[in-house]
Amino acid sequence: MAETLGEVKARLEADVRRRTRMVAALDRILTTGLPAAEVRLVTEPSRRVAVVRDVGAPERVAELTSACIGRLLRALAEAGQPVRSPLIGLFPLDFTPSIAVAAAAEVDADVAGTTTEVLPGGPARVRHAPRAVRPHRADRARAAGLVRRPWAHAARAAARGVPQRSPHDGTGAAGDPPDDQVGGTRMTDWYTAADTPEPVELGSAVGLSVTGRGEPGGASYVDSVRALYAVAGQLGPPAPLEGRWWVEVDRPPFEVPREQWCWHLFLRVPEDIDPGAMEQARRRALAGAGPTVNRVQLVTWHEGRCVQVMHHGPYADEPRTLATMDGFMRSAGLVHAGMHHEIYLTDVNGPPAQARTILRQPVRELAPTNGTSGDRDGAQPQST
């Protein structure tokens, strides 16, 4: 009897926590309002799509969506089906105790591991959210004579086909030539971080991305990185490798086996890249890199409000730097609000003591909820 009552109590407590987070989300919307967006009417054609669905609590919508995208891309890759158009997300509009989310891709034939559906055509409303790009931070101290050179590291192919930025590259100072405008936010902003935690506001970045799951440095990870660089190399000198990390279980990330870590890998490209050129690059890379290149997508990453810091030294020492970031966030009344993001500025196969990695965490203000402390939304593991 006591065991049954304990289970009922646990379910009720979980429901209270979920509803508390829902109220906090609604409070934020009531306080700040909905994001401004342009809306236009378009006529959509009907589409035959392969769909992957998942069900869970509303606060897990981000991880559910990422999991669906990963499963969908794996199924398409295994079927040899290229992704010819942007992926489609299907979401409910209400706060029910359990919601269903889905990721879909247009296909010509059935794909194993997915369900085939036809999305009806007709009039549709399309929202375009404005993109705020962070202005150049002229007040940041920079060593004169150091100019960002995104091509400097391109000639060095690392042992596993993963070229990285030289540790000697830096950002420009007053009087230096202007930085390259690549993929949205200026490179001096995107690739710069202080040695102590700092709040930043960043815009968006356009790039190539591949989603997967597995241990950093494992077979799946290395194969995905190789495919990403194979496609990017067809478009020009590649930028530094980046990654967003998360886990799909309700446990502290560092308690989750590394084989279960999930990631979006990312390489920035010029913002005005032609999607047709990207598809041509994918086809050219297919012969050398294999079918994994079919999972490489042209995407836009949106950062917004973040806390970041430059980590110096081995990847295995990152937990100490992350703990310093967490302390800074607590003192500033901030909590996690997205996937953990890392930018690898140096050769991953170089001396570990010389490694430089930007650790970046999207954040939001801690909303008071009747004395309940805030949660760590989207706390993610770092790459090691």
C-alpha positions in Angstrom: 0.0 0.0 0.0 2.8 2.4 1.0 4.5 1.7 -2.3 1.4 2.5 -4.3 0.8 5.7 -2.4 4.5 6.7 -3.1 4.0 6.2 -6.8 0.8 8.3 -6.8 2.7 11.0 -4.9 5.6 10.9 -7.4 3.2 11.3 -10.3 1.4 14.2 -8.7 4.7 16.0 -7.9 5.9 15.5 -11.5 2.6 17.0 -12.7 3.0 20.0 -10.4 6.5 20.6 -11.7 5.3 20.4 -15.2 2.4 22.8 -14.7 4.7 25.2 -12.8 7.0 25.4 -15.8 4.0 25.9 -18.1 2.8 28.8 -15.9 6.3 30.3 -16.0 6.4 30.1 -19.8 3.0 31.8 -20.0 4.2 34.5 -17.6 7.2 35.2 -19.9 4.9 35.5 -22.9 2.5 37.9 -21.0 5.4 40.0 -19.8 7.5 40.2 -23.1 4.8 39.5 -25.6 5.0 37.3 -28.6 7.9 37.8 -31.0 7.2 40.1 -33.9 7.0 38.4 -37.3 5.9 39.1 -40.8 3.0 36.9 -42.0 2.2 36.4 -45.7 -0.2 34.1 -47.5 1.1 31.5 -49.9 -0.3 28.6 -51.8 1.4 25.3 -50.8 1.4 22.3 -53.1 0.5 18.9 -51.7 3.6 16.9 -50.6 4.3 13.2 -50.1 6.5 13.0 -47.0 8.2 10.5 -44.7 7.2 11.3 -41.1 8.8 10.4 -37.7 6.8 11.1 -34.5 7.4 11.2 -30.8 5.3 11.9 -27.8 6.2 13.5 -24.5 5.7 16.4 -22.0 5.5 19.9 -23.4 8.7 21.0 -21.7 10.6 18.3 -23.7 9.5 19.7 -27.1 13.0 20.7 -28.1 14.6 17.3 -27.3 11.7 15.5 -28.9 12.0 17.5 -32.1 15.8 16.9 -32.2 15.3 13.2 -31.6 12.7 13.0 -34.5 15.1 14.9 -36.8 17.9 12.5 -36.0 15.8 9.4 -36.6 14.4 10.8 -39.8 17.8 11.7 -41.2 19.2 8.3 -40.3 16.2 6.6 -42.0 16.7 8.7 -45.1 20.4 8.0 -45.2 19.9 4.2 -44.8 17.4 4.2 -47.6 19.7 6.3 -49.9 17.0 8.9 -50.1 18.5 12.5 -50.5 16.8 15.3 -48.6 15.7 17.6 -51.4 13.9 20.3 -49.5 14.0 21.8 -46.0 12.6 19.5 -43.3 9.1 20.0 -42.0 8.1 20.3 -38.4 4.6 19.4 -37.2 3.6 20.7 -33.7 0.4 21.1 -31.6 -0.7 24.5 -30.5 -2.0 23.7 -27.0 -0.6 22.7 -23.6 -1.9 19.2 -23.1 -0.2 16.8 -20.6 1.3 14.9 -23.5 2.0 16.3 -26.9 3.0 14.7 -30.2 5.7 16.3 -32.4 6.9 15.2 -35.8 9.6 15.8 -38.4 8.9 15.2 -42.1 10.8 15.2 -45.4 9.5 15.2 -48.9 10.2 11.8 -50.6 9.3 9.9 -53.8 9.0 6.4 -52.2 8.3 4.8 -48.8 11.2 4.9 -46.3 11.7 2.1 -43.8 11.3 3.3 -40.2 9.0 6.2 -41.1 5.3 6.6 -42.0 4.4 7.9 -45.4 1.7 10.7 -45.5 0.5 13.3 -47.9 0.4 16.9 -46.6 -2.6 18.6 -48.3 -1.9 21.7 -50.3 -3.8 25.0 -50.3 -3.5 28.4 -48.7 -1.1 28.7 -45.8 0.3 31.5 -43.6 4.0 31.8 -43.4 5.7 33.6 -40.6 9.1 35.3 -41.0 10.7 36.3 -37.7 13.1 39.2 -38.0 16.7 38.4 -37.4 18.6 40.6 -35.1 22.4 40.6 -35.7 24.6 41.6 -32.9 26.6 44.9 -33.7 30.3 44.8 -33.8 31.7 45.2 -30.3 34.3 48.0 -30.8 35.0 48.2 -27.0 36.5 44.6 -26.9 40.3 44.7 -26.6 42.0 42.9 -29.4 45.7 42.6 -30.3 46.6 44.8 -33.2 47.7 43.0 -36.4 45.8 39.8 -35.8 43.2 39.4 -38.6 40.6 36.6 -38.7 41.7 34.3 -41.5 39.0 31.6 -42.1 41.2 30.1 -44.8 44.3 29.8 -42.7 43.7 26.3 -41.5 42.1 24.9 -44.6 45.3 23.5 -46.1 46.0 21.3 -43.0 44.0 18.1 -43.1 44.0 16.5 -39.7 44.6 12.7 -39.3 40.9 11.9 -39.5 40.0 14.4 -42.2 39.0 17.1 -39.7 40.9 20.4 -40.5 40.6 23.0 -37.8 41.6 26.7 -37.3 45.2 27.4 -36.4 45.7 28.4 -32.7 47.6 31.5 -34.0 44.5 33.0 -35.7 42.9 35.8 -33.9 40.4 38.7 -34.3 41.0 42.1 -35.8 41.8 45.3 -34.1 41.1 49.0 -35.0 42.8 49.8 -38.3 43.0 46.2 -39.4 41.2 45.1 -42.6 37.5 44.3 -42.0 36.5 40.8 -41.0 34.7 38.5 -43.4 30.9 38.5 -43.2 30.1 34.8 -43.1 26.7 33.3 -42.4 25.0 36.2 -40.5 26.7 37.4 -37.3 30.2 38.8 -37.8 33.0 36.4 -37.4 34.7 38.7 -34.8 31.6 38.2 -32.6 30.8 34.6 -33.3 34.4 33.4 -32.8 35.4 35.6 -29.9 35.0 34.9 -26.2 36.7 36.3 -23.0 38.6 34.1 -20.6 36.0 34.7 -17.9 32.2 34.1 -18.3 30.4 36.9 -20.0 26.8 37.6 -21.2 26.5 38.2 -25.0 23.7 38.7 -27.5 24.2 37.0 -30.8 22.2 36.8 -34.0 22.0 34.0 -36.5 24.5 31.9 -38.5 24.0 30.0 -41.7 25.9 26.8 -42.2 26.0 23.1 -43.0 24.8 20.7 -40.3 24.6 17.0 -39.7 22.8 15.4 -36.7 23.8 12.2 -35.1 24.3 10.2 -31.9 27.3 8.6 -30.4 30.6 9.1 -28.5 32.7 12.0 -29.6 35.5 10.6 -31.7 33.5 7.4 -32.3 32.8 5.9 -35.7 29.5 7.7 -36.2 30.9 11.0 -35.1 34.0 10.8 -37.2 32.0 9.7 -40.3 29.6 12.6 -39.8 32.5 15.1 -39.4 34.2 13.8 -42.6 30.9 14.1 -44.5 30.4 17.6 -43.3 33.8 18.7 -44.4 33.5 16.9 -47.7 30.5 19.0 -48.6 31.9 22.2 -47.2 35.2 21.7 -49.0 33.3 21.9 -52.3 32.0 25.4 -51.4 35.3 26.9 -50.2 37.7 26.9 -47.2 35.8 25.5 -44.2 35.2 27.4 -41.0 35.9 26.0 -37.5 33.8 23.0 -36.5 31.0 23.6 -34.0 28.6 21.4 -32.1 25.4 21.5 -30.1 25.0 18.7 -27.6 22.1 17.2 -25.7 20.9 13.9 -24.1 17.5 12.3 -24.5 17.1 11.0 -21.0 16.1 12.9 -17.8 19.4 12.6 -16.1 22.4 14.8 -15.5 24.3 14.8 -18.8 27.6 13.6 -17.4 25.9 10.6 -15.9 24.7 9.5 -19.3 27.0 7.1 -21.3 28.9 9.0 -24.0 27.5 6.6 -26.6 24.1 8.1 -25.9 25.1 11.7 -26.4 23.4 13.5 -29.3 24.8 16.3 -31.5 24.3 18.7 -34.3 27.6 19.4 -36.0 27.9 22.7 -37.8 30.2 24.5 -40.3 29.4 28.2 -41.2 29.0 29.2 -44.8 28.3 32.5 -46.5 24.8 33.8 -45.7 23.9 34.2 -49.3 24.8 30.7 -50.4 22.6 29.3 -53.2 20.8 26.1 -52.0 21.3 24.8 -55.5 25.1 25.2 -55.1 24.9 23.2 -51.8 23.1 20.4 -53.5 25.7 20.3 -56.2 28.4 20.2 -53.6 26.6 17.3 -51.9 26.5 15.3 -55.1 30.2 16.0 -55.8 31.2 14.9 -52.3 29.1 11.7 -52.4 31.6 9.7 -54.3 34.4 10.3 -51.8 32.6 10.5 -48.5 29.8 8.0 -49.0 26.0 8.2 -48.2 26.5 10.1 -45.0 26.7 13.3 -47.0 23.0 12.9 -47.7 22.4 13.8 -44.0 24.2 17.2 -44.4 21.7 20.0 -44.4 21.8 23.8 -45.0 20.5 25.3 -41.8 20.3 28.6 -39.8 21.3 28.6 -36.1 19.8 31.3 -33.9 21.7 32.1 -30.7 20.1 35.1 -28.9 21.0 35.7 -25.3 23.9 33.5 -24.1 26.7 33.2 -21.5 30.0 32.1 -23.0 33.7 31.7 -22.0 36.9 30.7 -23.7 38.1 27.3 -22.4 41.9 26.8 -22.6 43.3 23.3 -22.4 42.1 19.7 -22.8 38.5 18.9 -23.5 38.5 16.6 -20.4 38.9 19.7 -18.3 35.8 21.5 -19.6 33.6 20.5 -16.6 35.5 22.9 -14.4 35.0 25.7 -16.9 31.3 24.8 -17.2 31.0 24.9 -13.4 32.4 28.4 -13.5 29.9 29.4 -16.1 27.0 27.9 -14.0 28.2 29.9 -11.0 28.2 33.1 -13.1 24.7 32.3 -14.4 23.3 31.7 -10.9 24.7 35.0 -9.6 23.1 36.8 -12.6 19.7 35.1 -12.1 20.0 33.2 -15.4 19.2 29.6 -16.2 19.9 27.3 -19.2 17.5 27.9 -22.2 18.9 25.7 -25.0 21.5 23.3 -26.2 25.1 23.5 -25.0 27.2 24.9 -27.9 30.9 24.5 -28.5 33.2 26.0 -31.1 36.6 24.3 -31.7 39.1 27.0 -32.7 42.1 24.8 -32.7 43.1 21.5 -34.3 41.4 18.7 -32.4 44.4 16.5 -32.9 46.9 19.2 -31.7 48.5 19.4 -28.3 45.6 19.3 -25.7 47.2 22.0 -23.5 47.0 24.5 -26.5 43.3 23.8 -27.3 41.0 26.7 -27.4 37.2 26.1 -27.3 34.4 28.5 -26.9 31.7 27.2 -24.5 28.4 28.9 -25.1 25.1 28.4 -23.4 21.8 30.1 -24.3 20.1 31.5 -21.2 17.0 33.2 -19.9 16.1 35.0 -16.7 15.0 32.9 -13.8 11.2 33.5 -13.5 9.9 33.4 -9.9 7.4 30.6 -9.5 5.9 30.8 -6.0 9.2 30.1 -4.4 10.1 27.2 -6.6 13.7 27.4 -7.8 14.3 27.4 -11.6 15.3 24.4 -13.6 18.2 23.8 -15.9 16.4 23.8 -19.2 18.4 22.1 -21.9 21.5 21.4 -19.9 23.8 19.5 -22.2 27.1 17.7 -22.1 30.2 19.1 -23.7 32.3 17.4 -26.3 35.4 15.6 -25.1 
